[in-house]
Amino acid sequence: MFNPISCGMCIAKLADKVKGYDPREMVKDCAWNTLRKGKSGKAFKNCMIKKLKNAGHDATHADQVAKEMWDQIKNKCKP
């Protein structure tokens, strides 16, 4: 069962910086959109990659960061 409080707290604790940028807002937006639509981790990663690319990150780096962010929140933010 999805616990939004646990998911939100996990996202809030993300301390990783991505090239000097705090990705927590992107992670939160992608997590909520993914869960609201009943999608999987793949949808989350695709959302993160898109947001990172729009923020000016290269494709290889965006893919790696999206995977790392998902690995950190997947146990707390899955339905």
C-alpha positions as CSV (number, residue, x, y, z in Angstrom):
1,M,0.0,0.0,0.0
2,F,1.3,3.4,-0.9
3,N,2.2,5.7,2.0
4,P,2.4,9.3,0.8
5,I,3.9,10.5,4.0
6,S,6.8,8.0,3.9
7,C,7.3,8.8,0.2
8,G,7.4,12.5,0.8
9,M,9.8,12.2,3.8
10,C,12.1,10.0,1.7
11,I,12.2,12.6,-1.1
12,A,12.8,15.4,1.4
13,K,15.9,13.6,2.7
14,L,17.5,13.4,-0.7
15,A,20.7,15.3,-0.3
16,D,22.3,14.5,-3.6
17,K,23.3,17.5,-5.7
18,V,23.3,17.2,-9.5
19,K,25.9,19.5,-10.9
20,G,25.2,22.0,-8.1
21,Y,21.4,21.6,-8.5
22,D,19.1,20.2,-5.8
23,P,16.9,17.7,-7.7
24,R,14.2,17.2,-4.9
25,E,11.6,19.3,-6.7
26,M,12.0,17.3,-9.9
27,V,11.9,14.0,-8.0
28,K,8.8,15.0,-6.1
29,D,7.0,16.1,-9.3
30,C,8.0,13.0,-11.2
31,A,7.1,10.7,-8.3
32,W,3.6,12.2,-7.8
33,N,2.9,12.2,-11.5
34,T,4.0,8.6,-11.8
35,L,2.0,7.4,-8.9
36,R,-1.1,9.4,-9.8
37,K,-1.1,7.8,-13.2
38,G,-0.4,4.3,-11.8
39,K,2.8,4.0,-13.7
40,S,6.0,2.2,-12.8
41,G,9.6,3.1,-12.1
42,K,10.3,3.3,-15.8
43,A,7.9,6.2,-16.1
44,F,9.5,7.9,-13.2
45,K,13.0,7.6,-14.8
46,N,11.7,8.8,-18.1
47,C,10.2,11.9,-16.4
48,M,13.4,12.6,-14.6
49,I,15.5,12.2,-17.7
50,K,13.2,14.7,-19.5
51,K,13.4,17.2,-16.7
52,L,17.2,16.9,-16.4
53,K,17.6,17.3,-20.1
54,N,15.4,20.4,-20.0
55,A,17.6,21.7,-17.2
56,G,20.7,21.4,-19.4
57,H,22.2,18.0,-18.4
58,D,23.6,15.6,-21.0
59,A,21.7,12.5,-21.9
60,T,24.1,10.0,-20.3
61,H,24.3,11.9,-17.1
62,A,20.5,12.4,-17.0
63,D,19.9,8.6,-17.3
64,Q,22.4,7.8,-14.5
65,V,20.9,10.5,-12.2
66,A,17.4,9.3,-12.9
67,K,18.4,5.7,-12.0
68,E,20.1,6.8,-8.8
69,M,17.2,8.9,-7.7
70,W,14.8,6.0,-8.4
71,D,17.0,3.6,-6.5
72,Q,16.8,5.9,-3.4
73,I,13.1,6.3,-3.3
74,K,11.6,3.2,-4.9
75,N,11.0,1.3,-1.7
76,K,9.1,4.2,-0.1
77,C,7.3,5.6,-3.2
78,K,5.8,2.6,-4.9
79,P,2.1,1.7,-4.8
